[in-house]
């Protein structure tokens, strides 16, 4: 959805032509996947970091377009709300020290954007949901003035036929009725990409689906929204509800949602693109110039722009990516991790995720036989709601069926597998020790970004009102981020 959209209004003929292009794109992708040698290459990693802009008082600062114009950086893009920006980080080889390279680029980019923001009283913060957000920050006026977001919001609103009802349980349940998409812009994430060879795709993608829950449980950083204590990773439920367009019967929705883990374990990458086309209405039917059929006939790599555009409007927590760059290739985009707390924390969580995907990939056929896909989905929501206090249903080595295990016990069992997976990718031993070591220490301390925020809020509310305590919490968060210490070393005392 990062593609620029030029058309401001669409007609029935546009949707018809776009649908025809989608079918053509699917056919060409199927042919491409059967082409000998397609997509085979060395593993690489990439990432996208979403940021929130704040002012010196800790309020959301609506200056993303001004900063984008000043930065003149092709890696920097606008996001849904006026206080959001996203960096598309440089791809790096998986071998060697990829996470350190990503960390260095993040730190360099953040330093640069904060320098540019000083005249506007704007600085960036990496945090799943800014705890000081108010109702104004999710109002219609908060939307970035960008054509694609205007069209997207109108399309979702048209399908919904009614105001959006947000209902999130938790220690302090939240019930909101809003008429726009902007509530989704409260969420910011750290999205990790892994390039994979087509023959390995299904196993590695299924592994990503399986391990998202335990990795999220040790990485939560979004427990507060509009002054309410909610889920440890409130982003997951907030995102799900904010883009909900399905009809509802009783307590259930009809058909697949536009966010989640999808329908089932997969057997091929093509399945995922076919589901996008078959199961989800088109939001933005803008066709791009070019003749993909001719490109294919000449042995080239087609852009498949329409398929990529539409597929990008289905926001599953793990997503298949087709990229025509670098000779054409496939990636797995892992989208569940929150932004923040620190660069070290984000890269450590990414290392855990990537290591487990690679380490468990070869054994996935057995795991998918043991674990119904519905349980993998339930695991995700348990992780988002409860973090490290969650219990998961998980495959067992010695039995044909899955069993229950606590998040800490499961993570302890998975850490050696993550190390093995990273070693298989030829990640340097020192890199593995550094980043998986951070996860081990986080697990030992039982302190994630979310747990730190909740503990700090409890301590601060002994002295301040909720509103004032949230501002002090953000101040301490920023001080700790500036220290460079990973979150497991942060103090929760006032």
C-alpha positions in Angstrom: 0.0 0.0 0.0 3.1 2.3 -0.1 2.5 2.7 -3.9 1.4 6.2 -4.9 -2.2 6.4 -6.1 -2.9 9.1 -8.8 -6.6 8.6 -9.5 -9.0 10.4 -7.2 -12.3 8.8 -8.3 -13.0 5.3 -9.6 -15.9 4.0 -11.7 -17.4 0.6 -12.4 -15.3 0.2 -15.5 -12.1 0.7 -13.4 -13.1 -2.2 -11.1 -13.9 -4.4 -14.0 -10.5 -3.8 -15.7 -8.6 -4.2 -12.5 -10.3 -7.5 -11.8 -9.3 -8.7 -15.2 -5.7 -7.6 -14.5 -5.7 -9.5 -11.2 -6.7 -12.7 -12.9 -4.0 -12.2 -15.5 -1.4 -11.4 -12.8 -2.3 -14.6 -11.0 -1.8 -16.7 -14.1 1.5 -15.0 -14.8 2.7 -15.5 -11.2 1.8 -19.2 -11.4 3.9 -19.5 -14.6 6.7 -17.6 -13.0 6.8 -19.8 -10.0 7.2 -22.8 -12.3 10.1 -21.2 -14.2 13.3 -23.0 -13.5 15.6 -21.0 -11.2 13.0 -18.3 -10.4 13.6 -16.6 -7.1 16.6 -18.7 -6.1 19.2 -16.7 -4.3 20.9 -16.0 -1.0 18.8 -15.3 2.0 18.5 -11.6 2.9 16.7 -9.5 5.5 14.8 -6.2 5.4 12.7 -4.2 7.7 10.2 -1.4 7.9 10.0 0.8 11.0 6.9 2.8 11.8 7.4 5.9 14.0 5.3 8.3 16.0 6.1 12.0 16.0 5.8 13.8 19.3 6.3 17.4 20.6 8.3 18.6 23.6 5.2 18.0 25.8 4.8 14.4 24.7 1.8 15.0 22.6 1.4 13.6 19.0 3.0 16.1 16.6 1.1 16.4 13.3 4.1 17.2 11.1 4.8 14.1 9.0 4.5 15.8 5.6 6.8 18.7 6.6 9.5 16.3 7.8 9.1 14.1 4.7 9.6 17.1 2.5 12.7 18.2 4.4 14.2 14.7 4.5 14.2 14.1 0.8 14.9 10.5 1.7 13.3 7.8 -0.7 13.4 5.4 2.2 11.0 7.6 4.2 7.2 7.4 3.6 4.0 8.8 5.0 1.7 6.7 7.1 -2.0 6.9 7.8 -2.0 9.7 10.4 -0.3 13.0 10.4 2.0 12.0 13.3 3.2 8.8 11.6 6.2 8.1 9.4 7.8 4.9 8.1 11.4 4.0 7.2 11.9 1.3 4.6 15.3 0.1 5.6 18.0 -1.2 3.3 18.0 -5.0 2.6 21.0 -6.8 4.0 22.5 -10.3 3.5 21.3 -12.7 6.2 24.8 -14.0 6.6 27.3 -12.2 8.9 25.9 -9.4 11.1 22.5 -8.5 9.5 20.9 -7.3 12.7 23.7 -5.0 13.7 23.6 -3.5 10.2 19.8 -2.9 10.5 20.3 -1.5 14.0 23.0 0.9 12.8 20.8 2.2 10.0 17.8 2.6 12.3 19.9 4.7 14.7 21.3 6.8 11.9 17.9 7.4 10.4 16.3 8.3 13.8 19.1 10.8 14.6 18.6 12.4 11.2 14.9 12.8 11.5 15.1 14.2 15.0 17.6 16.8 13.8 15.2 17.8 11.0 12.3 18.0 13.4 13.8 20.4 15.9 12.5 23.6 14.2 9.0 22.0 14.2 9.2 20.9 17.9 9.1 17.3 16.5 11.0 14.2 17.5 10.4 10.5 16.8 9.6 7.7 19.2 9.4 4.0 18.5 6.5 2.7 20.6 3.7 0.4 19.6 1.0 2.8 20.7 1.8 6.3 22.1 0.3 6.3 25.6 -0.5 10.0 25.5 -2.8 9.8 22.4 -6.1 11.6 22.8 -9.4 11.5 21.0 -8.3 14.3 18.7 -5.4 12.1 17.4 -7.8 9.4 16.1 -10.3 11.9 14.7 -11.0 12.4 10.9 -8.8 15.5 10.9 -5.7 13.4 11.9 -5.5 11.6 8.6 -2.5 12.3 6.4 -3.4 14.4 3.3 -2.6 11.6 0.9 -4.8 10.3 -1.9 -4.3 6.6 -1.1 -5.4 7.0 2.5 -8.5 9.1 1.6 -9.6 6.4 -1.0 -8.8 3.6 1.4 -10.8 5.2 4.2 -13.8 5.8 1.9 -13.7 2.2 0.6 -13.7 0.7 4.1 -16.4 3.1 5.3 -18.6 2.2 2.3 -18.3 -1.6 2.9 -18.9 -1.2 6.6 -22.3 0.6 6.2 -22.2 1.8 9.8 -19.9 3.5 12.4 -17.0 1.5 13.6 -17.6 0.0 17.1 -14.3 -0.7 18.9 -14.7 -3.0 21.9 -11.6 -4.1 23.6 -11.7 -6.0 26.9 -8.9 -6.0 29.4 -8.3 -4.5 32.9 -10.0 -1.2 31.8 -12.3 -2.1 28.9 -12.7 0.4 26.0 -15.8 1.0 24.0 -15.6 3.6 21.1 -17.8 4.5 18.2 -15.9 6.2 15.4 -16.7 7.0 11.8 -13.2 6.9 10.2 -10.2 4.7 9.7 -7.8 6.9 11.7 -8.0 4.8 14.9 -5.7 2.3 13.1 -3.0 5.0 12.8 -2.5 4.7 16.5 -0.6 1.4 15.8 3.1 1.4 14.8 5.1 -1.7 14.1 8.5 -3.1 13.2 8.0 -5.3 10.1 10.7 -7.9 9.2 11.2 -9.4 5.7 13.0 -12.6 5.0 13.8 -13.5 1.4 13.2 -17.2 0.8 13.5 -19.6 -2.2 10.1 -20.7 -3.6 10.6 -24.4 -2.8 11.0 -23.5 0.9 8.3 -20.9 1.0 5.4 -23.0 2.4 7.3 -24.6 5.2 8.9 -21.3 6.3 5.7 -19.4 6.0 3.9 -21.9 8.1 6.7 -21.7 10.6 6.2 -17.9 10.8 2.5 -18.5 11.4 3.3 -20.9 14.2 6.0 -18.9 16.1 4.3 -15.5 15.8 2.5 -16.1 19.2 5.5 -16.9 21.4 7.7 -14.2 19.7 5.0 -11.6 20.3 4.6 -12.7 23.9 8.2 -11.8 24.7 8.0 -8.6 22.6 4.8 -6.8 23.6 5.0 -2.9 23.8 1.4 -1.6 23.4 -0.6 -2.0 26.6 -2.2 1.5 26.7 -4.6 3.3 24.4 -6.6 6.5 25.0 -5.8 6.3 28.7 -7.0 2.7 29.1 -5.0 -0.4 30.3 -5.9 -3.0 27.7 -4.0 -5.9 26.1 -0.3 -6.3 26.4 -0.2 -5.9 22.6 -3.3 -3.8 22.0 -2.2 -3.2 18.4 -3.4 -6.7 17.4 -7.0 -6.3 18.5 -7.2 -2.6 17.6 -5.9 -3.3 14.0 -8.3 -6.2 13.6 -11.3 -4.1 14.6 -10.3 -0.9 12.8 -10.3 -2.5 9.4 -13.3 -4.8 9.9 -15.6 -4.7 6.9 -17.4 -8.0 7.2 -21.1 -8.5 8.0 -21.8 -9.8 11.4 -24.2 -12.6 12.5 -24.5 -12.8 16.2 -21.1 -12.9 17.7 -19.4 -14.0 14.4 -18.4 -12.3 11.2 -19.1 -13.8 7.8 -16.0 -14.6 5.7 -12.3 -14.0 6.3 -11.1 -10.8 7.9 -8.6 -8.4 6.2 -6.2 -8.9 9.1 -5.3 -12.0 11.1 -3.3 -15.1 10.3 -5.4 -16.2 7.3 -7.4 -19.3 6.7 -5.1 -22.3 7.1 -1.7 -23.8 6.8 -0.4 -23.3 3.2 1.1 -25.6 0.6 2.4 -23.0 -1.9 2.9 -19.2 -2.1 0.4 -19.0 -5.0 -2.4 -20.0 -2.6 -2.0 -16.8 -0.6 -2.2 -14.5 -3.7 -5.2 -16.5 -5.0 -7.0 -16.1 -1.6 -6.4 -12.3 -1.8 -8.1 -12.1 -5.2 -10.9 -14.6 -4.5 -11.8 -13.6 -1.0 -11.4 -9.8 -0.6 -13.1 -6.9 -2.4 -10.8 -4.5 -4.3 -10.3 -1.1 -2.6 -8.1 0.8 -5.1 -8.6 -0.3 -8.7 -5.8 1.7 -10.2 -4.2 -0.1 -13.2 -0.5 0.6 -14.0 0.9 0.9 -17.5 2.9 -2.0 -19.0 2.4 -5.3 -20.7 3.2 -8.1 -18.2 2.3 -10.8 -20.7 4.8 -9.5 -23.2 7.5 -9.2 -20.5 6.9 -12.8 -19.6 7.0 -14.0 -23.2 10.4 -12.3 -23.6 11.7 -14.1 -20.5 11.6 -11.1 -18.3 10.2 -10.5 -14.8 6.7 -8.9 -14.8 5.8 -6.2 -12.3 2.3 -7.6 -11.5 1.5 -4.2 -10.1 -2.2 -4.8 -9.7 -1.7 -8.0 -7.8 0.9 -6.3 -5.5 -1.4 -3.3 -4.9 -4.4 -5.5 -4.0 -2.4 -8.0 -2.0 -1.0 -5.1 0.0 -4.5 -4.1 1.2 -4.9 -7.4 3.1 -3.0 -6.9 6.3 -2.3 -10.4 7.6 0.3 -10.7 10.4 2.5 -12.7 8.0 2.3 -11.9 4.4 3.7 -13.2 1.2 5.5 -10.7 -0.9 6.3 -10.9 -4.6 9.0 -8.4 -5.6 10.1 -8.1 -9.3 13.4 -6.5 -8.1 16.7 -8.4 -8.1 15.6 -10.9 -10.8 12.3 -11.4 -9.0 11.9 -13.1 -5.7 9.6 -14.0 -2.8 9.7 -12.8 0.8 7.9 -13.5 4.0 6.8 -10.2 5.7 6.4 -10.7 9.4 4.2 -7.9 10.7 3.3 -8.6 14.3 6.2 -7.1 16.1 5.6 -3.7 17.7 7.7 -0.6 17.2 10.2 -0.1 20.1 11.2 0.0 22.8 14.9 0.3 21.7 16.7 -0.5 18.5 18.5 -3.4 20.3 15.1 -4.8 21.5 13.6 -4.6 18.0 16.5 -6.3 16.4 16.6 -9.0 19.1 12.9 -9.8 18.6 13.5 -9.9 14.8 16.5 -12.3 15.3 14.3 -14.5 17.5 11.5 -14.5 14.8 13.8 -15.2 11.9 15.8 -17.8 13.8 12.7 -19.7 14.7 11.3 -19.6 11.2 14.4 -21.0 9.8 15.0 -23.4 12.6 11.5 -24.9 12.6 10.9 -24.7 8.8 12.0 -28.2 7.8 9.9 -29.9 10.5 6.7 -28.0 9.8 4.8 -30.8 7.9 4.7 -32.8 11.2 3.8 -29.7 13.2 0.9 -28.8 10.9 -0.5 -32.3 11.3 -0.5 -32.0 15.1 -1.8 -28.5 15.5 -5.1 -27.4 14.0 -4.6 -23.9 12.4 -7.4 -22.6 14.5 -5.2 -23.2 17.6 -2.3 -21.2 16.0 -4.8 -18.3 15.6 -5.9 -18.6 19.2 -2.3 -18.6 20.4 -1.7 -15.3 18.7 -4.6 -13.6 20.5 -3.6 -15.1 23.8 -0.1 -13.7 23.3 -1.4 -10.3 22.4 -3.8 -10.2 25.4 -1.7 -11.8 28.1 2.0 -11.6 27.0 4.2 -13.8 29.1 1.3 -15.0 31.2 -0.3 -16.7 28.3 -0.6 -20.5 27.8 -0.3 -21.9 24.3 -1.4 -25.0 22.5 1.8 -26.4 20.9 3.0 -29.5 19.1 4.8 -32.1 21.2 7.7 -34.2 19.9 6.6 -37.5 21.5 2.9 -37.4 20.9 0.6 -37.2 17.9 -1.5 -34.3 19.4 -0.6 -30.9 20.7 -0.6 -29.9 24.4 -0.7 -26.8 26.6 2.5 -25.0 27.7 3.2 -21.6 29.3 4.8 -18.9 27.3 8.0 -18.8 29.4 8.5 -22.6 29.3 7.9 -22.6 25.5 10.3 -19.8 24.9 13.0 -21.5 26.9 12.6 -24.6 24.7 12.6 -22.5 21.5 15.7 -20.3 22.2 18.2 -23.1 21.2 16.2 -23.7 18.0 16.4 -19.9 17.2 20.2 -20.1 17.6 20.3 -23.1 15.3 18.2 -21.4 12.6 20.4 -18.3 12.7 23.5 -20.4 12.4 21.9 -22.2 9.4 21.6 -18.7 7.8 25.3 -18.2 8.5 24.7 -15.4 11.0 27.9 -14.7 12.9 28.2 -16.4 16.3 28.8 -13.1 18.0 25.6 -11.7 16.4 23.6 -14.7 17.6 25.0 -14.4 21.1 24.3 -10.7 21.3 20.7 -10.7 20.1 19.4 -14.0 21.4 21.2 -13.2 24.6 19.0 -10.1 24.9 15.9 -12.3 24.5 17.3 -14.7 27.2 17.8 -11.8 29.6 14.4 -10.4 28.8 12.8 -13.8 29.6 14.8 -14.1 32.8 13.7 -10.7 33.9 10.1 -11.2 32.7 10.1 -7.6 31.5 8.9 -6.6 28.1 8.1 -3.1 27.0 4.4 -3.6 27.8 5.2 -4.9 31.3 7.6 -2.0 32.0 4.9 0.5 30.9 2.2 -1.1 33.1 4.6 -1.3 36.1 5.7 2.3 35.7 2.2 3.5 35.4 1.3 1.8 38.6 4.2 3.4 40.4 3.5 6.9 38.9 -0.2 6.8 39.8 0.7 6.7 43.4 1.6 10.4 43.0 -0.2 11.7 39.9 -3.5 11.6 38.0 -3.8 9.1 35.1 -3.2 11.9 32.5 -0.1 13.3 34.2 1.2 9.8 35.0 1.0 8.9 31.3 3.1 11.9 30.4 5.7 11.1 33.0 5.7 7.5 31.8 6.5 8.7 28.3 9.3 10.9 29.6 10.9 8.0 31.4 10.5 5.8 28.3 12.3 8.3 26.2 15.1 8.6 28.9 15.6 4.9 28.9 15.6 4.7 25.1 18.3 7.4 25.0 20.4 5.4 27.5 20.7 2.6 24.9 19.9 -0.1 27.5 17.5 -2.9 26.3 14.2 -2.9 28.1 15.0 -5.8 30.5 17.5 -3.4 32.2 15.0 -0.6 32.7 14.0 0.3 36.3 10.3 0.4 37.2 10.8 2.6 40.3 10.0 6.3 40.4 
